[in-house]
């Protein structure tokens, strides 16, 4: 549907986004996304999208409308997996005479939990810093005007 009953263009129509009718309601079609793409986002990508929605809805909405939200989430997923591997494998585990298998597993689990905390902290802080810098830039522009 191209226009509403009142012949006023909506935000989505002005930006070239079509509608899909489901029952009595019209929903904007923001982009097709198959299950393989959604699955490819992964754990950290999904967390990143959640953090972005919680901490910076403006940027979340911008990425969503541009159709780049999934792509950005996949980039964070890749970064986080690399960081997790670096942290978990930072110190090599070798079975000595006194080390048993359970203690090695406990050490591995501790490293993995530390990696989770670091990734969560870094992801959330990066989103908040980005928002803070953007707000400072906007404030600076307003003061200059």
C-alpha positions, -999 to 999 in steps of 0.1 A, spaced: 0 0 0 15 33 -10 -6 59 8 -28 59 39 -65 66 39 -58 102 47 -34 106 17 -6 116 41 27 99 36 41 82 66 77 83 77 84 49 62 67 59 29 88 91 27 119 69 31 109 44 4 99 16 28 69 -4 18 41 -19 39 28 -54 43 -8 -59 54 -15 -85 80 -52 -86 89 -63 -51 96 -28 -37 103 -1 -24 81 35 -33 90 66 -17 75 88 -41 56 122 -33 70 141 -59 50 140 -96 43 161 -117 67 164 -155 64 170 -179 92 206 -185 82 214 -148 86 197 -146 120 215 -178 132 248 -163 120 244 -134 144 254 -157 172 253 -153 210 274 -121 212 258 -105 182 224 -110 198 237 -96 231 251 -66 212 217 -59 196 200 -61 230 226 -38 246 222 -13 217 185 -13 221 188 -8 259 215 18 258 212 37 225 178 33 209 186 61 184 215 42 169 196 9 171 167 24 151 191 40 126 208 6 119 175 -11 118 161 14 92 193 13 72 192 -25 72 227 -28 87 217 -40 122 223 -77 115 256 -69 97 269 -48 126 258 -75 151 277 -101 130 308 -79 131 306 -77 169 301 -115 171 333 -120 151 352 -96 173 339 -111 205 347 -147 194 382 -137 186 386 -120 220 371 -149 238 396 -173 221 425 -151 230 415 -149 266 407 -185 271 439 -196 253 461 -169 269 479 -194 291 485 -228 279 472 -257 300 495 -286 305 488 -316 326 516 -319 351 521 -347 376 498 -330 402 472 -317 378 441 -337 373 415 -334 345 389 -317 368 412 -290 378 421 -283 342 384 -281 334 379 -257 363 407 -235 351 393 -235 316 358 -226 329 372 -197 349 390 -183 319 358 -186 298 338 -168 326 364 -140 327 362 -137 289 324 -134 291 327 -106 317 353 -87 296 332 -90 264 300 -79 281 318 -49 298 336 -39 266 305 -41 245 283 -21 268 310 5 275 317 10 237 280 16 231 278 41 259 310 59 249 298 62 213 265 77 225 284 101 248 307 113 220 278 117 196 259 138 223 290 160 229 293 166 191 256 176 189 260 199 219 290 215 203 272 221 171 243 236 189 266 260 208 282 271 176 249 278 159 
